[in-house]
Amino acid sequence: MDVVTSLPANLTRNNALASLWGQVYRYFDEDDFKLTIFATINISFLTFWGMCGLFLLVDITGSPSFLARYKIQPAQKLDLKQLYHAMPIIMFNQIVVSIPSFFAWHYIAKWRGISCGYDVPSLWEIIRDVAVCQLIQEIGFYYTHRLWHHPWFYKRIHKLHHEWTAPVGPVAVYLHPVEYFISGIVTAQAGPFIMKSHLVTFLVWLVFALVVTTTHHSGYHFPLLVSPEFHDYHHLKFNTCFGIIGLCDWLHGTDKQFRQSSVYDRHKVLFGLTPLSQSIPDRKKL
């Protein structure tokens, strides 16, 4: 039996989304260029700074107090001076590197035959493509990240990112521009390119990827969000947990130190309100 035709109708048909997207597409006069550039730039900036704003609000004000208790490294306080000095590189990457990459994506997508139009993918197709994109990014990010940890590249490129042993949201893009382009942009765009993902799917993937990376660097393990424990541990220890979802680290054994730590016990989605640092305290040393 064909997998797609055997799925529920609400997964294989997306009439509401198709109708909404059709209105958006007509609003932009069916101009793929204008729609792609407007949507990618605005959605990426709003998602990134929306997430970072939430985390920074708690970091700077310590309020609301019920959110502050979810901090992973509570002894580490945000150094506003350090963040201020990091902002030029953060904004350079977002403006000088990211924006041209979206322009380039339009022409790459056009050459690849990727659609922006009325043929909106089904929910199943969106879920499938996003899952494959995550897998492709995991592979690309892991191996390029391992490369950046080679002494020659670490000294010249990657050391910048590791100035933060207790990262905050915006540090997700506090990278040498070469690293940001290769490990951040290329690995994120590779999936949609390979899957020939519709612009709708590309935007869903973009939001998902940005939520994940800002959360991973947030320093907070909030309920219902993806666990940031894995990447936070990488910033703390440097030589472990190189991937995003942990698959490649598991295959290569580069998460051994992490798995032996108390942090591993807390590496899960929190579905309650009690911070995992309280419900799963550090293991007692024998």
N, C-alpha and C positions, 0 to 999 in steps of 0.2 A: 504494500500500500504506500502511496506517495505521502511523505511526512507532512508536507504543507497542506494538502487537501484533506488530511485527516485531523487537522487542528480545528479548534472551535472557530466559528465564523468571525467572532470579535477579534481574533488574532490575525486572521488572513485578510480581513477587510477593515479599512480605517476611514470610513466615510466622513466622520466628523473632522478629523485632521485634514483629509483631502479637501474638504470644503473650506476650512479655515486657510489652508495653505494656498488654495486657489484665489482667495480674496487678496492675500498678501502678494501673490505673484502678479495679479492684475494691477494692484496698487503701484507696483514697480514697473508697470507697462511691459511686463514679461521680459524685462531686461536682466539677463542672468548676471551680468557684471555688477550692476548697481545693487542688486539684491544680495549677492554673495559678499561684496565688500561691506555693505551696511550691516548685514546680519552678523558676519563673523567678528568684525571689530567691536560692535556694540555688545553683543552677547558675551564675548570673551572678557571685555573690560568690566561689565556689570557683574558677571559671575565671580571673577577673581576678586575684585575690590569689595563686593558684597560679602563674600565669605571672610576675606581678610578684615573687613571692618568689624564684623561680629567678634572675631577673635581678639583684635586689637583693643576693642572697647573694654573687654574684660581684663586684658593685660594692663592697660593704662589706668583704668579707674578702680579695678578690683571689684567692680559691680557688674551685674547683680551677683551677690555673694554666693547664691546657689549654683551659679555657673563656674565661679572661680575655683570651687572645690574639685572640679574635674581636671585641674592642671596636672600634667604628668610629672613634671619636675618642679614641685611647689617651692623649693628653696631657690630656684633660679628666677630672678625678676627681670623684666624687660628693661634693657638699657636703651633709653630713647636716643641718646647720643650715637650709639652704635647703629641704630635703625636709621637715624638721620643721615649718617655717612654712607649707608647702604643704598639709600633711595636713588642717587644718580644712576647706578648700575641697573637697579630694578626698572626704572623708567626708560633707560636706554634700551634694555631688552624688550620691553613692552612696545615701545614706539618705533625704534630703529630696526629691530629684528622681527618682531611679531607682525606689525602692520604690512611690511613688504611681503612677508610670507603668505599673508592672506591674498594679496594681489597675485602672487605667483601661483597660489592654489587655484585661483579662478582659471588661469590659462592651462595649468596642468590637468585640471578636471575637464576642461573643454577638450583638450587633446585626448584624454582617456575616454571621452564619451560619457561622462558622468552627468546625470540630469539634475536640473534645478526646478523643473516644471511641474505639470499637473499630475504626473505619474508618481504620486506619493506612495512610499513603501508601506506595507502592512506592519502592524505591531510586531508580528513574529520576525519579519525581515529586519526591523530596527534592532530588536533584541539580539538577533543572530549576529548582525554586523558589529554592534557595540561589543559583544562578547569576543568576537574574533579580533577586533581592534585592540582590546585590552591584552589579549594573548600576544599579538604582534608587538605591542609596545613593551610588554614585559620582557620579551626576548631582546629587542633592540636596546632598551634602556639598561638591562642587566649587563650586557657585554660591553656597551660603550662606557658604562659606569665603572666596570672593572678596569677598563683601559685608562680612565682618568685617574685611577688609584695606582697606576704604574708610577714609580718615583719621578720619572722625567715629566710626565703630564701632571702629576699631582702638584709638584712645585710650581709649574708654570701656569696651570689652568684651574685645577679642582680645589686647591687649597683655599681659594676665595670663599667657596661655599661652606667649607668646614670651619670658618671663623666662628660659626654659630654651633655650639654644642647643645644648646637648648633653643631650637629654631622657633620662629614665629611665622605666621602665614605668608607675608610678602617675601620671605627668604626663599620660597619655592622658586623664584626667578632671580634670586641673587646669585648669579652664575657668570663665569666668563662667557662673553657672547658666543664664542665658538662652541663651548659646551652646551649652552642654551639652544643654539640652532640644531646641533646634531642630536643631543640626547632629549631635548625638549620638543622641538618642532618636527624634525624629520621622523622620529619614532612615533609621534602622535598622528602625523599625516600619512604614514605608510599604510596603516590599516584601511582607511577609507579609499586610498588609491588602489590597493589590491582588491578590495571588495567592490569597487565601483559604487560606493555608497552615495545615494541621493543626498542633496544638500540638507534635507530635513534630518537625515541620519547623522550627517557630519556635524550638524549643530547640536544634536542630542549627545553625541560622543564628546564634543568640545566641552559642553557643560559638565558632563560626567567626569571627564579627565581633570578639569580644573577644580571641581569640588574635591576630588580625591587628592590631588597634589597639595592644595591649600590645607586640607585637613591633616594630611601627613606631616606638614610642617607647622601646624598650628600650636602644638604643645598641649592640646586639650583632647581628652577622650570623652566627648559628649555622647549622650544617649542617641541611638539610632544612626549615627554617622559611622563611616568606615573606621576601623581601628587605626590610629596613628602610631601605635606602640612600635611596630616593626621599623619604620623609617626613623622615628625619634631615637630608637636604640642605635641605629647606624650613626647618627650624628654624635651620640654619646661615646660610642666605642670605635668608630671609624672603619674597622676592618671586617665587618660582618653586615649581612642584610643589604645586599646591593640592588636587589630588584624592587618591584612595586607590589606584586601580590605574593611573592615568596616562592613561586614555582621553580624558577631557575636556581635560587639559593638552595632549595631542597634537593634539586638534581645534582648540584655541585658540592653540597655539604658546607656551603658558606654561611649557613644559619645555625651551625652547631652550638656556638657560644650563646646565641639568642635562645635556642631551645632549652639550654641548661639554666637559664635565668628565670627569675620570678616574673619578669616582664612578659615572657612567653605565655604564662598562665592568664595574663590579662589581655592578650592579643585576640580579642573577639568583639563583635558588635554588642554594645551595651543596650539591653532592652528594658532595664529598670531605671530607677533614679539614684540608687546608691552607687557612688563612684567605685570603680573596680579596685582602686588603690585601697579602699576600705574593706570591701567584701573579699578581696584576694590580696592580702598583705604579702610583703616580701617573705620568702622562705627563710626559716631560721637556719643559720649556719651550724653545721655539726662540729 
